[in-house]
Structure formats: structure tokens, C-alpha cells
Amino acid sequence: MSQNAVSELGRREFTRWFWRQLTSMRTALFLLLLLAIAAVPGSLVPQRGVDARAVETYFLDHPTSAPILDKLGFFSVYSSPWFSSIYLLLMVSLVGCILPRTFVYFRAMRARPPKAPRNFARLPASASFETSASDDEVMAAAQRVLGRSRVDVVDRDGVRELSAEKGFGREAGNLVFHVSIVVVLVGVAFGSLFGYRGSVIVTEGDGFSNVLSQYDEFSSGALFSADDLPPFSLSLDKVTARFQPFGSQQAGAPREFRAQGTYITGPGKPDNDFDIQVNHPLTIGSTSVYLVGQGYAPVLKITDADGNVEFEDAVAFLPTDSTYTSNGVLKLPDAKPDQLGFQGFFLPTAADQNGISISVHPAAANPIVSFNVWHGDLGLDDGSPQSVFILDKSKLKQYKDADGKNVRISLSPGQVDDLPGGGTIEYVETAQFARFQISSAPLVKVPLIGIVAGLLGLMASLTIKPRRTWIRSRREGSRTVVDVAVLDRVPRDDLPADLDNFLEQFKDELGDTEDRA
């Protein structure tokens, strides 16, 4: 329809035209392609709902482009308005396309097969032969050979005509395929609206309770309520990480990651053991707890100038490479007279390379922790949220030595060093942490069922042959002339061969036959 024609339509006519365009199969395919393209940024740009720290790092590395991408919703692609709009339009288009086709399909199922055409010779495959069998015997033999096809037999002025149609499973498979897409979309949408996903780092000897305040990162659907969180808790006893040892061809390659401990499903419930491994989560009701990361958490003890313990706990350092060179931050907002901030790195197997300390293996064979020390205002008193892994240095000053160089403290397990402002810092021992991803997606099996049904429907639509067969018989003297024609609604090259096979079975049923020129 031209632009001028569209502009001349009234509101009702335009609405009807727009609905026809939206619910056409061409539009549905276009929207499906558009949805796939719209999902690409979610794979290229870090997503807040998956890894909020990676988003923070992206902002630091790309201070110019990151705010623009943020306004466009690239850090939350799958919940952005433009992605949701395409998603909803695709669902409406598919439903509007499927419903009319379903009604047409059921009407066709109840309808009689189409009448036989006048001239069989004009069809792609036809043949004729003579037999001594009567018309009734010919029709009965034809129905036996046609099997489960829908058959209609009529008598027109002494000429018997049989019309048969089969292959309705092709359109049924086609409809199942399109319905399955809707099922997948609905299942994913339901899980996104009512589900949640979060991550938390738990150190050996510590625990986790499934409440919002204990998550490091948390995202949920628009219809999710914090009251829906299941009241389970867990205690992490041991983290095991094995790597290929030195001297082997793949030294440092990971071999095993597992987290072991106990959990309870609710207050007053008995303890249960868990052993979480990669791709083997802990399942509690509809919630799954996955082991998605592991690292080291040196236990540090910090005292003030009077010997009072200001801090004694494990500090998680996040791995940055395959040798587990890790970065970490420690903040002491209660330190006196100034707040203290420590930023440094952890090397599990430290070695010297041209005067630079590096890690040569991910196992903690020779661990070293090294810090730069800052003092001043950490920026925590104004109530603005901060990541525990990022040190805001805007109001901090770095300690320097007598030569004006930055103070750096490096410690091995058991070592103690003095702090530049008074007090000490001690590297007590090396603990490990596990990073868990905790997620719940209601009806999570629905998309899987939709995918399986869609594959079955697609196979049916590609393999089933929708075919019409016509047989006409008439008496000429003592013989019966039989004309046969077949037509596929989907063009195929094997139609003549299939006709030959059908004729062979048909003639075997009749017995006495003779080909007719």
C-alpha cells in the first residue's frame, strides 16, 4: 500500500491495516531478527545484573563513552525500554499470526477433500491404467492403499471419483513451532519479572543468609518482592582449588573447584551438608546456588598506635589473570586521627622478574600481599554507596617516606610492619573465598519445554508431505479405466517417483491391470 493510500485511510481502516501488517509472518520474522540483533550489546558490554563490578570498571576505563551507553540502556539491555518493546511486539505479532492460522487449520481438518480436477494430465504427476475390477473394488483398493488419508468418494454421472488428502501434520508442526516461540518468550518473561539473581563472596569460616543486605550484587524482576526470598542460610567450611602443578605441560591450569559446608532451609531447620562444584549447584526449592569464582582472602590484623586492634579479618582480593594476580581494597573508616585506605595486590606464588614482583602460578605457594596506604576522608560519611573493591581517592592523601616516595608495605604470612601514621599491620594467614551466584527463575523449565516442542514441530513441518490424491474410475466395456493424479502443496522433486510407488501398491491390490497409453 502506498504512503498516499495509507494517509487517506480513516482511523478504523488504518488500525485494521496496521494490525494486518503487525500480525503478518513477515513482520514476525523481522521482529525476531531485530530481537536477536538487539541482544548483541548484552554480550559485548558488561551488564549490571550479571557483573556490577565489571560495569564500574568499564566506567573507569571509558569515562567518555560509558555515560552515553548508560543513557541508552546498554548496561541493562534486557530490561531496557527498547528491548522490552521489541519483545512485546514480537509476542503480539506471533499471537496475532498464530490464532487466525489455527482457525484456518481446524476448518481445513473438518472440510471435505477438494474435488478432483477435470484434466489430470495438467497436474505434475498422473497416470492411467485398465483393470478388470469393478468400480467398487477399485475404490476399496484405493482406500486400503491410501491408509490414514482423509478420503471422500462421490459418483458423478456413472464416474466414480475419490479425493484424498494427507499431511495435515505439516501445518500442525508449523503451528507448534510458532506456539513454542511464544511459550519460550512467555517463560523467559515470567522468570525475568518474578525472578532474581545476586552474587556474594563468602570467605572460609564465614556464612551467608539470604537477605538483601548480604548480597554484593543483586538484581530482580519488576514484580519481585524481597519478601519472596527463601529464608535459607549457609556456612562455608572449606574451599578447594587444585591447579596443574609446576613442571607439567599445562602448569597452572585449573583442575578442580569446590565449596563445602552446611546449610539450613529456614530458622529451626536441621543442618544439611553441601558440596558445590562447577556446573553442580546447590538447589534449595526454586533457588540455585552456583560456584562461579574462587580467590584468596589474606587475613590481616591492624592495630593503632596504642596497640588496640582496629581490624582483624579476611580481605578478599579479586583475581585479574590466570596466575591469580589479585587486586584488593581495605577501608578503615574508624581509624584515628584520619580514616585509612589500603589499595594493593596479592601474589599467590610470588617471584622476581627484572626487579618486579609477579605471580608465576595460581596456587598459594609463596604468597605476598602489598599495599599503598592512604589517609583522609574515605567519602563514606555522606551516605553515598561505594563498592568495597574501589577506593575513592578524591579526598585522600597517599603516605610518603622521607625521600618523598610512596609508602608501600609488602608482607608474607606471619610478618608484621609498621604503619606510617602509627600502629602495625600483620599478615596472619591465607584464607580462600568462594563467589556464589544465587538465582531463582520461576517456570525455568517452560522455555526448555518450548524449545523441545519447537524442534519437534520444525522437524514435522520439514518432513511431512502435504499431498492430495485423486482417483477416477469409469467402465468402458468389460474393463475399468482408472486415472490417478497426485499433487503436493509444497513442490518436491520426488513426486513422480512417489506416484510410481503408489501405482505399484495400487495394482498389487487390484491384481489384473494393464497400463493405458
Secondary structure, DSSP 8 states (H G I E B T S, - for coil): --HHHHHHS-HHHHHHHHHHHHTSHHHHHHHHHHHHHHTTHHHHS--TTT-HHHHHHHHHH-TTHHHHHHHTTGGGGGGSHHHHHHHHHHHHHHHHHHHHHHHHHHHHHHS------S-GGGSSEEEEEEESS-HHHHHHHHHHHHTTSEEEEEEETTEEEEEEEE-HHHHHHHHHHHHHHHHHHHHHHHHHHH-EEEEEEEETT-EEESSGGG-SEEEE-TT--GGGS---EEEEEEEEEEE--TTSTTTT-EEEEEEEEEEESSTT---EEEEEETTB-EEETTEEEEEEEEEEEEEEEEE-TTS-EEEEEE--BEE-STT--EEEEEEETT-SSSEEEEEEEEETBEEEETTEEEE--SS-SB-EEEEEEEEE--S-TT-----TT----TTEEE-B-TTS-B-EEEE-TT-EEE-TTSSEEEEEEEEEEEEEEEEE-TTTHHHHHHHHHHHHHHHHHHH---EEEEEEEEEETTEEEEEEEEEESS--TTHHHHHHHHHHHHHHHH-SEEE--
